[in-house]
Amino acid sequence: MKSALLQNYSRYPVEFVEGKGSKLYDKNGKEYLDFLSGIAVTGFGHQHNEISKAANEQLHKLWHVSNLFESTPQEELAAKLTTSTGMDSVFFCNSGTEANEAAIKFARKWGGDRNTIIATNGSFHGRTMGSLSATGQSTLWNGFTPMLPGFTFVDFNNLEQIKSSIDENTCAIMVEPIQGESGVIVPDENYLIGLRNICDDNNLLLILDEVQTGIGRTGNLFAHQYFNIIPDILTSAKGLANGLPLGATICSEKVSNVIKPGDHGSTFGGNPIAVAAANKVIDLLSVQQLKLIKNSGKQIIELISNIDNSLILSTRGKGLMIGVEFEKPIAKTIAKALLNKGLIVGNSGDMVLRLLPPFIITNEDIQYFVKIFTFVLEKVSFSSGSSDIVNIN
Ligand SMILES: Cc1ncc(COP(=O)(O)O)c(C=O)c1O
């Protein structure tokens, strides 16, 4: 039967109907180990007791009121986000792309006559027109041009190019601390500190898109906290409410000061149920939990690095945001083969496999993943074509 869904995704022919912890179950009852977390979303796994309880309590109290009225749960979450980042105020929306749209608008308002934002090649900031215009992947623009004016692109991890791109119209620099969709590209240790200094020296805003790297994913609440810097605008979404739609644009005081009632808004942004879940998510990201994320990530990278298979070029990442780069374009085929064997992973193009497991994975889950991954790689080394590989037994 022809699907009535718009065909804007290429979907795997698998339907999950239930999740529990790090496991997902398809409609035939087959169990899968989730090493993707809905693309860095369900950090605390599926049906987490405390998060479900918080959302469920709110579900039975109040679903929605307009942002024209006060909200204690929003105030609480905003206070947690500003206190833990040293920032000033929060705008709530529903997704990563919306958080970045707000960031772009706020930067333009702050910039006044200066309205150009420097962004990076290979970046991903979302699919709506503003965020897409900031996204440095022209293949994603095809068919949708013209992009919004006011964006200049430089290479990621190149401070010199940024310096030479600044002109009298520049108001901000916008980057991901680790490029996620482009294949888990980790910049040099001095990159974010260098960006902070460039922004300070030139009176520019530093906008960090932590939609993917934030909320514990890299082993800190936010990835930039490894470098002791504070951005001027910080965007968050994905893991914030562990699967309920919620985005946040966190502002420093100088940005907060230029935004006035009526400048921006959202009907659904900061929905009470999503906010109740997020308040619990932030509480659960204790120092101990973050340490566990760092350790599990190190363990996975070490175990994969020790696999003796020449198909692997490099294994990189921070915390539980990991990319495995291959020496030939087999990432999609490997992801499909792993899915057949009950392991869910992602890929960035054909060269990089992406691992974004939930924070609650056990040592046993990790050992199991590495065992199956090693087995699949061995089979691939000896197979003749991609259909053999996908159907490995
Ligand atoms: C860094 C980054 N920014 C923005 C987005 C867009 O988020 P959303 O899909 O919630 O709009 C993503 C999604 O992958 C992302 O990885």
The ligand as an SDF file (V2000), in Angstrom:
LIG
                    3D

 16 16  0  0  0  0  0  0  0  0999 V2000
   23.8970   20.6640   16.1980 C   0  0  0  0  0  0  0  0  0  0  0  0
   22.4600   20.6070   15.7980 C   0  0  0  0  0  0  0  0  0  0  0  0
   21.7620   21.7470   15.7140 N   0  0  0  0  0  0  0  0  0  0  0  0
   20.4640   21.7520   15.3600 C   0  0  0  0  0  0  0  0  0  0  0  0
   19.8150   20.5870   15.0460 C   0  0  0  0  0  0  0  0  0  0  0  0
   18.3630   20.6190   14.6560 C   0  0  0  0  0  0  0  0  0  0  0  0
   17.5780   20.1230   15.6710 O   0  0  0  0  0  0  0  0  0  0  0  0
   16.0350   19.7150   15.3990 P   0  0  0  0  0  0  0  0  0  0  0  0
   16.0510   18.5270   14.5150 O   0  0  0  0  0  0  0  0  0  0  0  0
   15.4870   19.4540   16.7790 O   0  0  0  0  0  0  0  0  0  0  0  0
   15.3920   20.8870   14.7540 O   0  0  0  0  0  0  0  0  0  0  0  0
   20.5050   19.3740   15.1150 C   0  0  0  0  0  0  0  0  0  0  0  0
   19.8450   18.1060   14.7460 C   0  0  0  0  0  0  0  0  0  0  0  0
   20.4560   17.1300   14.4140 O   0  0  0  0  0  0  0  0  0  0  0  0
   21.8660   19.3840   15.4870 C   0  0  0  0  0  0  0  0  0  0  0  0
   22.5830   18.2590   15.5490 O   0  0  0  0  0  0  0  0  0  0  0  0
  1  2  1  0
  2  3  1  0
  2 15  2  0
  3  4  2  0
  4  5  1  0
  5  6  1  0
  5 12  2  0
  6  7  1  0
  7  8  1  0
  8  9  2  0
  8 10  1  0
  8 11  1  0
 12 13  1  0
 12 15  1  0
 13 14  2  0
 15 16  1  0
M  END
$$$$
